Amino acid sequence: MATTKLLLLSFLLFFFHQSNAQTLSTNYYKRTCPKIEGIVKQTTASFISRAPSLAAALLRMHFHDCFVRGCDGSVLLKSTANNTAERDSFPNLSLRGFQVIDAAKYAVERHCPGRVSCADILALVARDAVSQIKGPFWQVPLGRRDGNVSIANEVFTDLPAPFMNINQLISSFSAKGLSVKDLVVLSGIYNS
């Protein structure tokens, strides 16, 4: 169990550091929104206390976001008349917990309008949801920029498909810098 938690933490930290070209920092909002972590934690806790299964769903949403365009929040964008977004792609139709992200963003905006990215809020919510159900807690480096591109078809090419064989899965994870051990651990967590 400790190994599983350590690998999950390693996976998440990998994506946090690989998510964007800019430098991430655990004190990124120290001056512009110093209470962000408390605001997000409190909002997330209010949902998880009523529906603990949302913790896995929120971690899955973060995973789906990070695997497609990096951890840029592009999975949160809605489709338009001219574009079908990631969240409306078939593999993402079962994602849930968008209301938690919306509530956290609303709460953060009341205190720090226009300063915090949705991508950072998604990363914090995923961490806090897991922590709320007695999972691991980790420092989340912040400073991601929100993506403004979300294309449904990219989900099919970037996200590992449930029908992939082991060689295809290994290749998919390897392309993201993840090992076979990461694949095994994340598959176990994903299916638990």
N, C-alpha and C positions, 0 to 999 in steps of 0.2 A: 504494500500500500504506500509506504514512504517513497519507494522508487517511482511508482506511478505519479505521485504528487510532484516529485522532483522533475520528472520528465514533462509533465503538464506545465509546470512553471517554466522550464527551459524552453518549451515550445512557445509559450506566450511571450516570454522575454525576447525570443528570436524575432517574432513578428513585431513586437513593439519597436525594436531597434532597426528592423528592415523596412518598416512601413512607409517611410518617406525619406527623401534626401536630406531634409533639414535635421539639425541636431535636436534630439529629444533630451529632456531633463526632468527630474522629479520635482524641481522647484520652478518649472516654467511659468506658472501663474502666480508666483509668490507676491508680485506687486499688483498685478492686474485683476486677480480673482483668488485671493488667499484662502477663502473658505470653500473652494470648489469641491474638495474631497469630502468634506462633511456634508455638504448639500447633496451630492450624488449618493453618498452612503445612506443618508436618511431617507431619501426618496426611494432608492432601491429596496431598502429594508421594509418599507411600508408595503411593497408589492410582494416580496419574497415571503414575508411572514404570513400572508394570506394564501399564497400559491407557491410553495417551495419548488415545484417542478419547473417553474420559470427560470431557475438558476441554470439548469442544463440548456434550456432553450436560448438563453441569452449568451451563454458561452458558445453555443453552436452558431448563433448569428454573427458573433465576433469572428469565429473561425471562417465562416462563409465570406465575410467581408474581407478578411486578410488574404485569403487564398486567391481572390480574383484580381484586385488592383492594389494590393497592399492595404494596410489598415487605414483607409481613407474615408470611411463612412459611406462609400458609394452604394452599399446595400440598403441604406436608409432612403435614398432618393426615390421619388415616385415617378411612374411612367408619365409621359406626355403624349399629346396627339401624334407627335412625330417620332417617338422613341419608346420602346418597351424597356423598362429599367430592370436591373438585376433582381430586385425583390419580386418581380412578376415573371421571372424565368421559372420554368417548371420545377427545377430542384429547390428553389427557394420558396415555393408556395406554401410549404409547411413550416416556414420560420414563424416564430411567435415571440411576443414580447416587445413589439414596436411601441406599445403604449407606455412601457417603462422608460424607454429612451426619450419619448416625447415628454413625459412628465419630468424627467431629470433635466432635460434641456429647458423646459419652461421654468423650473425652479432656479436653475443657474442663470438664465436670462434675467430674472427678476433682480438678482444681486449683481450680476456682471454682464450687462447687455452688450452683445456683439463682440465678446472677447474670447469665448471658449468654443472650440470646434466640436462638431457633432462626433467626429472620429474619436476625439479624446473622451467624450462622454460615453460613447459605446465601450471603449476600453475600460473605463472606470466602472461602469455598470456591470460588465462581465466579471471583473475582479470581485466587486462587492457582492454580487449575487452568489458566486462560488463560496466566498468567505462566509456569507450569511448562513449557509447550510453546513458549516463546519469544515469547509474545504480549505485549501491553503490561501494565505494572504501574501501578496507580493507588492513591491513598490511598482507603480506604473509610471514610466517616463512619459512625459506629456510634451505637447508642441506639434502634434500632427496637424496638417492642413486638410480641410475637407476636400474631397474630390468633387468635381462638378460634372463628371462623366460617369454614366451607369448604363451599360449595354447588356441586355439579357443574354445575347448569344455568347458573351465572354464567360458566362457561368459554365456553359457546356464545355468550353475548351480549358478552363483553368481549375475548376472545382473537381476533385476526384468523384467520379460517378459510382453509384452503388453496384453497378454491374461490371466494374473493372476487375480484371484478373490480378493476381499478385504482382506480376511483372509490371503491369501498367500502373498499379498503385505505387510501387517502389519508384518508378520513373517520375510519377507526378509529385511525390513527396521530395524526391531528390532535386527536382527542378526548383523547389522552394528552399533547398538547403537542409532538409530534414532527413533523418536516417530511417533505416528499417525499424529500429527500436522505437523511434518516435511514431511511426506508422502503427505499430502494434499497440502501443500505449494509448494513442489517441483513438484508435478504432475501438478499443475496449471501453474507454470512457464514453465515446460517442454512442455506443450501443448499450450502455448500462442504464 
